[in-house]
């Protein structure tokens, strides 16, 4: 007998050993890179430059809700059928359903993915710390009828990526019942390295306020800069890289029906957000045989599994359950050309309908640059009480109804006005607008938005106790004097 093995067996064994060694080395290198970044406290300048170059060269598909198709390798998409006996190029065919199979065709969201390995090839998930992420139902505090306002999140600790920098302000509904929404903020100064994120609870509308993002998704790559928004559908996995040294912004998590463009009704065929201005990615895939952490948000909690490959391995796809990016400055504002300030619903970009027509689970509203020309009209938003709850954020500049108060309403900050909470212009804004000469006025020095929802927003304990919660917000309405002269 002899210990000698045939040459082909030795070569195969050596190749496998080399591959295993590479996998261990890659995992160690990724871990060492994260540790080094944590110690330095900032992202690699070279990596940021590379991400910026990648973002600048991206191609896109266009049209919200379209039936898109894309392939990174010619011939990867099967023709005439979705699930052939043997998918092209040795790929696996897999359907990703964002709605129930039997929902009406007009509302059905699904995509077919052709990937290197099926999503089913993964080890068990285990619970990990939620960090500052919370999910519905929100029970840490009771719903608060008071008007609330926050300064921006403080700078994050060194080495904080997008996922680690998610911070939940509050929300409503129940993630397990697919109803309601949550408001999150994020701050980051590092790329997501060696891990990806997916949300089983709902879709994510990401609103950058400072620093652009490169989003590597299962469907391909998208970039989103301040002034743009990115929509990541339920269940789609993605990784976030920074285009600058740091990033900050807002996230609306929609548990309910997927966002859609609102009906225009009497407005007619055109206006508001145009479907063609939404950009979808073209197929791009990672064929990495290295440990990758996959974090899944499921029923409000975070779960983790370490794959032996990147799950961003979709070579081709087709369907309408896809990510998008939209430039808010392309919003076609419709406004009054005679008198009275229009209701803010006229600024709706996307809506998630509920079972009651016209009553949204959540609307995404933008206050984009526009002309004000109303005659004998108080032009800023009027005083009102609303059955809806409103969370407002500021991307840049100033908002024409919020100029006063300690701390002010600044980019990165936010305010929450619950259902039937009286609000409107602060004292300084009221006095100025009441005396202003009503010439045509261009409002172009700010970009604000609102998440508006049919249910009360219950804030988290961390939001109620945060150092950046502005105390004395009610003071902005003090000094509104009695002018009644019978």
Steps between C-alpha positions, in 0.01 A plus 500: 500500500611860446399847609548629150182638335438538128614835368150616405375428854793689652439794267130507585579480872762777471257717305234450766752577775601815317138604459432436869810700590382786281161494670659512843742770386221708345291474816802595712579790270142623512499473880838674525378774268194560716712501816746743346218728387347490847835605646554779248148631533454582130445331168782435258552792263590257223178303554295821495665607178436159343133507607463849351651385171265202494198721570596742224508225238170329577237434234128474578162379389214748537132497586331440836302176509620389158561137408879530479756243388880501511791259464864552593612214274344455155273197487442484877129582470280214377258587223135403489490348850603582855617163631646278229613150585858623489546874539754663266871501587448258789314761706216441746155646430327656802190714542491786751139591585430837657123439506276197528474286186130576465500878537355681196737535209513878539631462857708184465874539560743222417832448327681195361868478592764286331782457746823311561355327808141488624407703806404173672870403527577653837564392862254572784439858612561593863379801698739790537476829686250748354728790587293817460251335260144442619194351331122518527302468715660788690424454870797657683302822550139612462386713205578864583266779379770764543687657213858381491817606321853359487838635398707282262652178629842556655803377311534121520777306667798416274441206267118531492346370178146561371349202680675568830400866467125438467310669786125455540295806595158332509215363297164327504314188393636148519772358281359147527164623369657702216340823612657827606840663470811599689722806495875437523801724470851394405853632540809323368871552439598156364398263222310180565789259460447126489126518563167578334156591634148391408166596653218246512274745685457761229649722235751773583483854363844651562527881501865617505559837664880508516736287291415283203448123510598220263243221534612156384178298470404158368374677186810712441645832613333833573634825642297748702618850591334758726195622310431149375320207664559126468224241529609147600210250473413251769742207511762645262851470640747783468826646626570872553830668418568868562584748227644741757665469840165499679129476430178587678132484417155359558323170430130424472426130555167414340340183636187534287421485131796592279545865414338606175452824311183678616202530271480845339122536478399851385867595453489296179755275334818682605654659806655421836758217471534362146553125469778541244718691747544198729828316436534124543835317493643286224612150594838470670615211714765396751654155467684501832585175676567658839314519833224761486273595787134533399289699747123460473243717677212266579195587714684795648823324597837453334624152407837402352648216298847470348487376140803356323429727201354838417120490455527790254557243226207567265629488142167583331148595606163619380193628679350802678610440862818704463693781673476859377666838545310825440626860480262713706586809293320340207173510691246699295342721763132581457384806694245777526511778239215699653462489878552281808786268584427146372478203736836319533349190337560677168873438558474119531781312327409143605211350693431170674122454478297349781166320496325841512514692170691824538632412848862396464698273727782743421555777246838638402466873433766744376508878525709569193599833340188677368341835426251663736262739325177487702319832536373616840638172636695402807767312310675278754317185613194598699416417862324167518417183687517181299361148539833380356831496690790688341873446535691772315868510413723752327756408234645843432442871558199613700129424511273802455281428804771407752756772558491558877555321827803384695707279274279579203390263228825409327612244241521158662246595766135407512164580656202282589146634511256228603139468396295806593804675650463868415793638303593742228732796445698619798463851638778657295377341176140609563596862559725513195254328264205710620682821406682384185447667163330237286717502194575173313751322720732208416552259790829335409714519812385180666400139444276344765291184511236329710405144593124525559311206648142420598596368847665667800880472507621363833860601563765268642646542846831608345321774305313618810821517703740616228735789571416643160126521578422871511347598831261792485394448138156640592666839552509565125129579515524731798442868427217441254301793629131573502413722202122467520330836488120464512 
